[in-house]
Amino acid sequence: MNGKVIAVAALAAHAFSKASRERVRLLEGLGVEGDAHLGRTVQHRSRVARDPSQPNLRQVHLLHAELLDALAERGLGVGVGEMGENVTTRGVALLDLPTGTRLRLGEDAIVELTGLRNPCAQIERFRKGLLAAVLDRDAEGRLVRKAGVMAVVVRSGEVRPGDVVEVTLPPPPHHPLVPV
């Protein structure tokens, strides 16, 4: 169930897309060094406006490269970091993992999944048709969000493209990821 990091990104400014980097440093309890979403409490502007004291469950945004492949097939080419993700992976079914799953990224860094990214209108402003492409319905008609997962940093470390992603599931019972 292990995969690979194919890209990392960060940006100090609050913007939709993030700049690709040769490496990022994850800081325990805070997030990605030099990224606008770094902090123990919420950093997403709309969440800060509602309650700035909420814990930051969105310290690191991870996206599976398989989504980028599927978007390209639909004519919606999106590059790494352009959907605001910090870590782009390949070979790990991120959306299928339960809440509390831990991912070791590279030699030292460990993140714990907190939930799904809830895609918003910014995605559509970035590229027309992208919002519909990252949303779907399952067989029971429930909304399926495909825009990646969110995590908190539980152990600091550097992450680079080419690093291995090791998956450790939490003890049962497992609970599906929900938007955070």
Secondary structure, 3 states (H helix, E strand, C coil): CCEEEEEEEECCCCCCCCEEECCEEEECCCEECCCCCCCCECCCHHHHHHCCCCECCCCEEEEEHHHHHHHHHCCCCCCCCCCCCCEEEECCCHHHCECCCEEEECCCEEEEEEEECCCCHHHHHHCCCHHHHCEEECCCCCEEECCCEEEEEEECEEECCCCEEEEECCCCCCCECCEC
